[in-house]
Amino acid sequence: MQFRDLHRQYEAMRAEMDEALLKVTRGGAYIMGPQVAELEQQLADYVGVKHCITCANGTDALRLALMALGIGPCDAVFVPDFTFFATAEAVAMVGATPIFIDVFKETYNIDFADIYDNIDVCRELGLKPRAVIAVDLFGLPADYKMLAEFCKEFNLFLIEDGAQGFGGSINGKKACTFGDISTTSFFPAKPLGCYGDGGALFTDNSDYADMLRSLRVHGKGLDKYDNVRLGINSRLDTLQAAVLQVKMRHFDEELAAVNRVARKYTELLFGKVTTPCVPKGYTSSWAQYTIQTDNRDEIQARLKAAGIPSMVYYPRTMSQQTAFAHLKQDPCPVAKRLTKTVLSLPLHPYLTDEEIEQVVSIVLTT
Ligand SMILES: *Cc1c(COP(=O)(O)O)cnc(C)c1O
């Protein structure tokens, strides 16, 4: 059994995919070919924002967002203590300081009350609080209603790290629309993945969009050889855009299928382990199906013995990362506890009922 079966996915769209790839190799526009701009329009229309700017990966997307908002040295950015490293790494890469915030045990997403408690901490450190990066962890959008109010009150930018969240929604409004700038990743195992690295930014603000288009190509000006600022080299390959165009045709169907798989898991596991919580009005893109249990290590060993892959996302909090040891921030209590209890089970749109039942029977063996 595969944790996320990309081979089955390829088989399901093989003819279309091969044709799209050949078209790029024969066309020869390997950088910024027509597929890139077409895809950007499709993605912007899909989520419902004015601008989508693709880039080389989800980490660059976060970095570009911070650069476009002018965040750098002497600035503080609030990030969840429980997330993938890149969320905090991007903050440090632009010279700002990440302040690690606890998460809700039920949704795994950032706890705004804990941001409030850390505003004064920034000031004591001589840092200016500038932004919150909320993560749609495991596919579930964060509580953007509360976050937007909070950010407005404290004059903070809101960045949505939707690397795992593309396809989710809150009351019909799609993920990657909730930030002043929102980002996603097309790493192969993400809800919408390409065949290599890829990423994108989303915004309704035309000034940010112009800035991002400049920053992703070395800070280019209107004249290609007049660089008006320092940027980075971070474009999405034409080949990856072509892959994503094919996958977008199947995306809603896959989203429905993965939701069916998650519902079936929850039906079978509910009350026996802590199953994921999807608040009313929310839909998840199910980047992961993550349970919480006190016998995590024992269950993982049993699954392994049966040839079933499972993953611990994440075994360390951001504050426990060696790269952030110098920040001397204590791990947040909920985040720290989660590192001991979480376990992500195999999940993808092509998982069969028999496979789900097999996983569950091993998880529940006593
Ligand atoms: C995957 C991921 C990223 C980084 O995306 P890459 O495309 O791998 O650079 C950032 N944030 C979160 C929450 C992620 O899961």
The ligand as a MOL file (V3000), in Angstrom:
LIG
                    3D

  0  0  0     0  0            999 V3000
M  V30 BEGIN CTAB
M  V30 COUNTS 15 15 0 0 0
M  V30 BEGIN ATOM
M  V30 1 C 5.0780 21.6850 1.8290 0
M  V30 2 C 4.9060 22.8650 2.6670 0
M  V30 3 C 5.5960 24.0750 2.4210 0
M  V30 4 C 6.6990 24.1950 1.4050 0
M  V30 5 O 6.3780 23.8100 0.1230 0
M  V30 6 P 7.5470 23.3420 -0.8950 0
M  V30 7 O 6.8630 23.3710 -2.2190 0
M  V30 8 O 7.9520 21.9670 -0.4810 0
M  V30 9 O 8.6600 24.3110 -0.8010 0
M  V30 10 C 5.2980 25.1670 3.1940 0
M  V30 11 N 4.3920 25.1060 4.1780 0
M  V30 12 C 3.7390 23.9690 4.4770 0
M  V30 13 C 2.7260 23.9790 5.5720 0
M  V30 14 C 3.9820 22.8100 3.7420 0
M  V30 15 O 3.3170 21.6830 4.0480 0
M  V30 END ATOM
M  V30 BEGIN BOND
M  V30 1 1 1 2
M  V30 2 1 2 3
M  V30 3 2 2 14
M  V30 4 1 3 4
M  V30 5 2 3 10
M  V30 6 1 4 5
M  V30 7 1 5 6
M  V30 8 2 6 7
M  V30 9 1 6 8
M  V30 10 1 6 9
M  V30 11 1 10 11
M  V30 12 2 11 12
M  V30 13 1 12 13
M  V30 14 1 12 14
M  V30 15 1 14 15
M  V30 END BOND
M  V30 END CTAB
M  END
